[in-house]
Amino acid sequence: MPGEEKLPIRGMAGYLRPEDAAQLEAAYRFSEAAHRGQFRISGEPYISHPLAVAGILAEWRLDAQTLCAALLHDVMEDTSVPKRQIIDLFGQPVADLVDGVSKLDRIEFQTKEDAQAENFRKMLLAMASDVRVILIKLADRLHNMRTLDAMYPAKRKRIAKETLEIYAQIANRMGLNSIYQELEDLSFKHLYPLRYRVLNKAIKAARGNRRKVVDKILENIVQKLKEAGIDAQTTGREKHLYSIYRKMVEKQLSFSEVQDIYGFRVVVKDIPTCYHALGVLHSLYKPIHGKFKDYIALPKSNGYQSLHTSLFGPYGTPIEIQIRTAEMHKIAESGVASHWLYKSSESNLNEMQRKTHQWLQSLLESLGESTDSVEFLEHLKVDLFPDEIYVFTPKGKILVLPKGATPVDFAYSVHTDIGSRCLSVRINGELKPLRTHLRNGDTVEILTAPYAKPNPNWLEYVITGKAKTHIRHYLKTMQYEQSAQLGERLLNQAFAALKIPSESIDDGKWERLLRNTGAKSRQDILTDIGLGRRLGIVVAKRLLSGEGASQEEKPAPLVIRGSEGMAVEFAKCCYPIPGDDILGVIKKEQGLTIHTHDCSYVRKSRVDPAKCLDVEWDSDITRQFDVSIRLEVRNQRGVLAKVAAEIAAAGSNIENISMEGEGSYTNINFTLQVSNRVHLAQVMRALRRIPDVSKIIRVKS
């Protein structure tokens, strides 16, 4: 119609129904009015940004709700528009999408890391119910990266680093290949501008020199497939800049040494033809050993499918070829955006959507257990790591894990209870240590026991966020409970020193103390005492509040039973064992540490006397304790076997061993497990009987 307003949004809405296009125009007008008078750092009107984000999403042919949310994604954050108004004008789904993308700028955070982690928490929560949130966020980040030159250098680097570590990897995990590559290249450009310019220039210069070789290879591939009767679309492609740079860094190569900067893609009609084409190409050029990957039989966790093979091309040039169907190619380029259905029921999801949904759920499981925002962000980065291995359960089910995963990671990926009760593992039928790194094709059988529980040492080698989160959650819960038990014993000791029976402290006095201290519960107070955050004697006096306490006496020694768990630690500097004179030192956040009276650490560190406790061993302790001894032995064949045999015969177990020295004599350092000083004396007497042992001492520092 003559005089009708020409809206810039109309060009991108051609595939929408008329009523959806009308809603999109209304969203544009609303956003343009809300942002009127606002400008980007580059000087452009702010509306240019949401318009560009909607344009990127329109290229993926997403629905009207997503495009409306893209146009409105900054109005709640940057203007005074409330969510209620968006619900009234555009509906609840659009408002929820906008809210999911909005940042948490109104909340105070201690650090930028906390703020960043909380933003991801909110985004992932919204993603779990509707993946369109992350599609909008990725389009938003892509446009911001394309226009990042206007930012200050420090902010450019910070945004580029976050994009490289998080957003590019999310795009990769979701199969958005073209977005993933562009985000990586743009991040590279702003993080390392000089390296980017030099490498970009080198690639442009090399194109002319290598074009003839690439054209020759392409011609040969097309001809060979044609002769075999295979109808295929074949293209040559240049690897993206950051992947070339990453290869140079990882393999310590110069640019001239990176020969496979070009790859080739063959798109055929169906899966049988993929394997037929593979055989044809292997007859054309010799395959490179160990460089074939079948992602059709074993798809990546983001649904990506393709055959990858590396071949020796003409002149010895290594070339990489990807073979896939047209449907696989569509998924490889557009990922979940190519056919997300927005169904609430998981049964309606196709295989790729189901895997993405499972990944989101596993992230949210970590989110629910983790109380530390930065810890959650660390888990997120690990789970986004693209390298994967494929391992089998005993029943033949395939599990996808990050490269470097261990049997404990595997156990937690099967089920939380399997991980928590994990005792040992059989890999391909053989018993192996739990710290073993799993490899592609391993069959893993986890052996469990009802009494087994997570081991703190597992945190040294597990890599998945799910495993780390559950282990830490268990350890924190156990520490909380055990510290509360220790705190109760320390408080009772303080009452005894004040000659006040603990039964005389009624609920009213506890409630008054909780109000005055701001603690949530009595158990929190006891835990604080056990962890050294509060002193038992101070808490006891505050509970009494000046009521008739007798003159304070020296408290009776605290009895150490050896079964206190994580609340009581036995010092590694002096290795106290039953029978030693011992001293307790309370350290904040660590609880009670037991040292020997003559420990050099206690003497040198000038421990606050108020933090020292008189402690003594229980008369009936059955557990084993670590102790360190050093032997000086003659360098004779078989001497170590003799020593080990005597230690075993004396009923002790070797926890650790190290050797040092040259010439006629060697020092052997052992960490042994013994019941008490009497048991240690028996072990040392047995070792002295060995003729080749010239000296033996217990090491206490």
Secondary structure, DSSP 4 states (H G I P E B T S, - for coil): -TT----TTGGG-TTS-HHHHHHHHHHHHHHHHHTTT-B-TTSSBTTHHHHHHHHHHHHTT--HHHHHHHHHTTHHHHSS--HHHHHHHH-HHHHHHHHHHS--TTS--SSHHHHHHHHHHHHHHHHHH-THHHHHHHHHHHHHHHTGGGS-HHHHHHHHHHIIIIIHHHHHHTT-HHHHHHHHHHHHHHHSHHHHHHHHHHHHHHHHHHHHHHHHHHHHHHHHHHHTT---EEEEEEPPHHHHHHHHHHTT--GGG----EEEEEEESSHHHHHHHHHHHHHHSEEEEEEEEETTTS--TT----EEEEEE-GGG-EEEEEEEEHHHHHHHHHGGGGT----SSGGG--HHHHHHHHHHHHHHHHHHH---HHHHHHHHHHHH---EEEEE-TT--EEEEETT--HHHHHHHH-HHHHHTEEEEEETTEEE-TTPPP-TT-BEEEEE-TT----GGGGGT--SHHHHHHHHHHHHHHHHHHHHHHHHHHHHHHHHHTT--GGG--HHHHHHHHHHHT-S-HHHHHHHHHTTSS-HHHHHHHHHTT--PPPP-PPPPEEE-S--GGGEEE-TTT---TTS-EEEEEETTTEEEEEETT-HHHHHTT--GGGEEEEEE-S---S-EEEEEEEEEE--TTHHHHHHHHHHHTT-EEEEEEEE--TTEEEEEEEEEESSHHHHHHHHHHHHTSTTEEEEEEE--
